[in-house]
Structures are given as C-alpha cells and as structure tokens.
Amino acid sequence: MKQAIPSILALLGAAVLQVGVAPRLAIGGVVPNFILLVVVTLAMVEGPTAGCALGFAGGLVLDLLGSGPIGVWALVLCVVGYLTGMLQERLFAEGWLLPVTVVFAASLVAAFGYWMVSSIVGEGGAFGATVLRIILPSAVYNTVLAVLVYPWLARLLRREPAVETVRQFR
C-alpha cells in the first residue's frame, strides 16, 4: 500500500486540477486532461498493470466529474494506460522527447477512443468536426502541458532512484 500512495496522491491532485484549473485554461473549448497526463506518466514509469489500474480509476473519476455516459473514460484510459505501459521497457532514456511523443500519441488514442465509444452509445458528434475541433487540439494541448509536467511527475512517481552514472566495463 505504501508504494501506491504517490500514485493515488497524483491522481487526486490531477482530479482537483481537472475540476478547478482546467476549465480556466480552456482554449477554444478544449481543456487539458490532467488525469490523462498522470495515467500516461505512471504507465511509462511503472508498466502496463499499474497504468491499467490507475487508468481505470482516473477514467472513473473523469466519468463522475463529466456529463457523459459513465464508464467511457474508464474504459478508454484503462486501455491507454495498458498500451502506454507496454512501452515502459523500451523507454530507456531520461530525455523529454520520447515521453512527450508518447503523450501526444496517447492523447490522440484517448480522444479518438472516447469519441468512438461515445458514438457507439449515441453520444458522439460528426467525425470530421470532432477531429478538427477536439481531438487534434486536445492532443497538442496535452503535449505542450506534458513538456512542463512530465519531468516532475515522473520523478514523483518513480519508485527507485534514477541512475546517475554509467559504468563502462573493459
């Protein structure tokens, strides 16, 4: 349980930001998704199981905060957390470019997945308009936010200390 405390605190902090700050940061009706950033960061740091579990919990929080059908964000973020977590072993660098690219792709997948599931249950809009007005702008917005937030959040959620030096064997 002690290991889950930073993840739970990060999710609760993201939920507070999603309710209190995100609506004030809206640009053209598009708001950042702080919970998505926490889910993707945890999945990249801890792997697919943790990403899936926190994705489900974070998605359920988003569903309860929003006005759409309950369960759509939970399903979408569960899948996005798992898929992003599968990249955990392939993220070997401490740089910022690869994680930010992953956040962009995860944002696209999450927004498209939400539109697709919402359309199945009769809540989605027209595809072309949704892509141009919501999906692409939200992915760009989350990516810009990830440049600022990812290094701090990854450091908070990482359980083992980062490697400072590389030793060469001869």
NULUM-627858 format. One record per atom (N, C-alpha, C, O): x, y, z; residue in three letters. Coordinates in steps of 0.05 Angstrom, whole numbers, plus 5000, padded with zeros to 4 digits. Example, Ala and Ser with C-alpha at 12.3 -4.5 7.8 and 13.67 -1.06 7.14 Angstrom:
// residues 2
526448865156ALA524649105156ALA526449345156ALA528549345169ALA525749555142SER527349795143SER525850015157SER526850235161SER
// end
This chain:
// residues 170
501649765000MET500050005000MET501750255000MET501050454988MET504050235014LYS505850465015LYS506850554988LYS507250794983LYS507150364970GLN508150424943GLN505950564926GLN506650704907GLN503450524932ALA501250634917ALA500550924925ALA499151064911ALA501551014948ILE500851274958ILE501651504939ILE499951674934ILE504051514927PRO504651734909PRO502751734884PRO502051944874PRO502051494875SER500251474851SER497451574858SER496251724842SER496551504881ILE493851594890ILE493851894894ILE491952034887ILE495951994907LEU496152284911LEU496252434885LEU495052644882LEU497752324866ALA498052464840ALA495352464826ALA494552654813ALA493852234828LEU491152224815LEU489252424829LEU487752554815LEU489352434855LEU487552624869LEU488352914862LEU486553084858LEU490852974861GLY491753244852GLY490853304824GLY490053534819GLY491053114806ALA490153154779ALA487153194777ALA486253354761ALA485653054794ALA482753094795ALA482053374804ALA480253504793ALA483453474824VAL482953744834VAL483653944812VAL482154134808VAL485953904799LEU486654084777LEU484654074754LEU484054274741LEU483653834748GLN481653794727GLN479053954732GLN477854064714GLN478353964757VAL475854104765VAL476354404768VAL474754564759VAL478554474782GLY478954744789GLY480454914770GLY479855154767GLY482354804756VAL484154954739VAL483554914709VAL483555114693VAL483054674701ALA482754614672ALA480554784658ALA481054874636ALA478254824670PRO476254994656PRO477255284651PRO476455414632PRO478955384669ARG480055654665ARG482255664645ARG482955884635ARG483355434638LEU485555414617LEU484455344590LEU486055294572LEU481855344587ALA480555264561ALA481455454539ALA481355694542ALA482155334516ILE482755484492ILE480955384470ILE481255154462ILE479155544461GLY477255464440GLY475555234448GLY474755074432GLY474855214474GLY473155004484GLY474654744490GLY473454544498GLY477254734486VAL478854494491VAL480354544518VAL481754744521VAL480054354536VAL481354364562VAL483554154564VAL483253934552VAL485654204580PRO487653994584PRO486553764601PRO484653804617PRO487653534597ASN486853304612ASN489053224631ASN490853064624ASN488953324655PHE491053274675PHE491052984684PHE493152874690PHE488752854685ILE488552574693ILE489952394672ILE491252204679ILE489552464647LEU490952314626LEU493952334629LEU495352134626LEU494952574635LEU497852604639LEU498852434662LEU501052324660LEU497452414684VAL498252254706VAL498251954699VAL500151814705VAL496151874685VAL495951584677VAL498151514658VAL499451304662VAL498751674638VAL500851614618VAL503551624632VAL505251444626VAL504051814649THR506651824663THR507051584681THR509251464681THR505051514696LEU505251274714LEU505651024697LEU507350854704LEU504251004675ALA504550764658ALA507450744646ALA508550534645ALA508550974639MET511250974628MET513350914650MET515450804644MET512750984675VAL514650934696VAL514350654708VAL516350524714VAL511850564712GLU511350314726GLU510550074709GLU510849844718GLU509550114685GLY508849894668GLY505849864663GLY504250034673GLY505049654648PRO502349634639PRO500249574661PRO498049674660PRO500949424681THR499049354702THR498249604718THR495949654723THR500249754727ALA499749994742ALA498350204725ALA496550344734ALA499150224699GLY497850414681GLY494950344676GLY493250524675GLY494350084674CYS491550004670CYS489850054695CYS487650154693CYS490949994718ALA489450034743ALA488950334748ALA486650414755ALA491050494746LEU490650784750LEU488950904728LEU487451094732LEU489250794703GLY487550894681GLY484550844687GLY482951014681GLY483950614697PHE481150554704PHE480150744726PHE477950854723PHE481750774747ALA480950954769ALA480751244760ALA478751374766ALA482651334744GLY482651604734GLY480351654715GLY479051864715GLY479851454698GLY477551474679GLY474951484694GLY473051624686GLY474651324715LEU472251334731LEU471751604744LEU469551704745LEU473951724753VAL473751994764VAL472852194743VAL471052354748VAL474052174719LEU473152354697LEU470252304690LEU468852494684LEU469452054689ASP466651994683ASP464752114704ASP462652224697ASP465452104729LEU463752204751LEU463852514751LEU461852634760LEU465952634741LEU466152924740LEU464653044716LEU463753274716LEU464452884695GLY463352984670GLY460352934667GLY459052844686GLY459352994644SER456452964639SER455852744619SER453552704612SER457952604610GLY457552394590GLY456752134603GLY456352114628GLY456551924587PRO455851664598PRO458151554617PRO460451594611PRO457351434639ILE459351334658ILE460551074648ILE459150894639ILE463151064649GLY464650834641GLY466250864616GLY468050714611GLY465651074600VAL467151114575VAL470051194580VAL471851064569VAL470451394597TRP473251474603TRP474651254618TRP477051214614TRP473251104635ALA474550884650ALA475550674630ALA477850574633ALA474050604611LEU474850404591LEU477150514574LEU479150374570LEU476950754565VAL478950874547VAL481650904562VAL483750834551VAL481551024586LEU484151064600LEU485350804610LEU487750784613LEU483750604615CYS484750344622CYS486350224599CYS488550124603CYS485250244575VAL486650144551VAL489150304545VAL491250194539VAL488850574546VAL491150754541VAL493350704562VAL495650704554VAL492650674587GLY494650624607GLY496050364603GLY498550344607GLY494650154595TYR495849904589TYR497749914565TYR500049824566TYR496750034543LEU498350054519LEU500850224524LEU503050154514LEU500550444538THR502850614544THR504850474562THR507250494559THR503750324581GLY505550174599GLY507149954586GLY509249884595GLY506149854563MET507649654548MET510249774537MET512049624530MET510350034535LEU512750174525LEU514850214547LEU517050304542LEU514150154572GLN515850214595GLN518650094591GLN520650234597GLN518949854582GLU521549734580GLU523149844556GLU525549814555GLU521749974538ARG523150084515ARG523850384519ARG525250494502ARG522950504541LEU523650784547LEU526150774564LEU526050754588LEU528450804551PHE530950774565PHE532351034570PHE534151044587PHE531551244558ALA532851504561ALA531451674582ALA529051654587ALA533051854594GLU531952044613GLU531052294599GLU530152484613GLU531252314573GLY530552554558GLY527552614559GLY526052464571GLY526752824546TRP523952904546TRP522552864520TRP520152864520TRP523952824498LEU522752804472LEU521052554469LEU518752564459LEU522052324476LEU520552074473LEU518052064491LEU515952004481LEU518252134516PRO515752144533PRO513652344523PRO511252284524PRO514552574513VAL512652764503VAL511352664477VAL508952714473VAL512852524461THR511652404437THR509652184444THR507552164432THR510252034465VAL508351834474VAL505851964485VAL503651864481VAL506152194499VAL503752334509VAL502052434486VAL499652414487VAL503252534465PHE501752614441PHE500152384429PHE497752414424PHE501552154425ALA500151924414ALA497951824433ALA495751754424ALA498551814459ALA496551724478ALA494151914479ALA491851824482ALA494552174476SER492352364476SER490652324451SER488252334453SER491952274429LEU490352214404LEU488751964407LEU486351964401LEU489951754418VAL488551504421VAL486251534441VAL484051434437VAL486751674463ALA484651714484ALA482351874473ALA480051804477ALA482952094459ALA480752264449ALA479152124427ALA476752134426ALA480551974410PHE479251824389PHE477651594401PHE475351544392PHE478751464421GLY477351244434GLY474851344448GLY472751214447GLY475051574461TYR472751684474TYR470551754454TYR468151694458TYR471351874431TRP469451934410TRP468151684399TRP465751664396TRP469751474395MET468751224383MET466751094402MET464651014393MET467451064428VAL465650934446VAL463151104451VAL460950994453VAL463451364452SER461151544454SER459351524430SER456851534433SER460451494407SER458851464383SER457251194383SER454951184374SER458450994394ILE457150734395ILE454650754413ILE452650634408ILE454850904435VAL452650934453VAL450851174446VAL448951244461VAL451351294423GLY449551504413GLY450151784423GLY448451964421GLY452551834433GLU453252104444GLU455252254428GLU455752494433GLU456552124409GLY458752254394GLY457752434372GLY455452414363GLY459452624363GLY458852804342GLY459952714315GLY460752484313GLY459852884296ALA460852824269ALA463952784270ALA465252934285ALA464952594256PHE467752524258PHE469552754249PHE471452824264PHE469152864226GLY470953074216GLY471153314234GLY473253414240GLY468853404243ALA468753644260ALA470053574287ALA471353744299ALA469653334297THR470753264323THR473753244321THR475153324340THR474853134300VAL477753114296VAL478953394296VAL480953444310VAL477853574280LEU478953844277LEU478554024301LEU480254194307LEU476353994315ARG475754184337ARG476454074364ARG476954224383ARG476653804367ILE477153704394ILE479553514395ILE481353564411ILE479653314379ILE481753104381ILE484553214377ILE486253184394ILE485053344354LEU487753454349LEU488553684368LEU490753684379LEU486753874373PRO487554084392PRO488053984420PRO489854084434PRO486453794429SER486953684456SER489553534458SER490953544478SER490353394437ALA492853244436ALA495153444437ALA497153404451ALA494953664422VAL497053864422VAL497254004449VAL499454044460VAL494954064461TYR494854194487TYR496154014508TYR497754114524TYR495353764509ASN496553574529ASN499553544525ASN500953504544ASN500353544500THR503253514494THR504853754504THR506953724516THR503853994500VAL505154234510VAL505254224540VAL507254294552VAL503054144552LEU503054124581LEU504953914591LEU506153944613LEU505253694576ALA507053474584ALA509953564585ALA511453474601ALA510653754567VAL513353854568VAL513953984595VAL516253964605VAL511954114606LEU512354244632LEU512054054656LEU513454084676LEU510253864654VAL509453704677VAL510953434678VAL511453344700VAL511553314656TYR512553034656TYR515052994673TYR515152814689TYR517153164671PRO519553114687PRO519053114717PRO520152944731PRO517353294727TRP516753304755TRP515053064764TRP515552944785TRP513053004748LEU511252784755LEU512652514753LEU512252344771LEU514352474733ALA515852224731ALA517752184755ALA518051964765ALA518952404764ARG520752394787ARG519152324812ARG520152174829ARG516752434815LEU515052374838LEU514152084838LEU514051964860LEU513451974815LEU512251714814LEU514351484812LEU513651254816LEU516751554806ARG518851344803ARG519451234831ARG519951384850ARG519450964833ARG519950834859ARG522850794865ARG523650824888ARG524550744845GLU527350704851GLU528850954842GLU527951094824GLU531151014854PRO532551254846PRO533651234817PRO534251014808PRO533751454804ALA534751464777ALA537751404776ALA539151464795ALA538651284754VAL541451224750VAL542951484744VAL542151624725VAL544951544760GLU546451794756GLU548851764737GLU549451944722GLU550151534738THR552551494721THR552351224707THR550851044715THR553951204686VAL554050944672VAL556950844675VAL558850994669VAL557250604683ARG559850494687ARG560550324663ARG558950154655ARG562950364653GLN563850204630GLN565649984639GLN567350014657GLN565149744628PHE566749514634PHE568749474612PHE568149504588PHE571249404619ARG573349354599ARG574249074601ARG576048994585ARG
// end
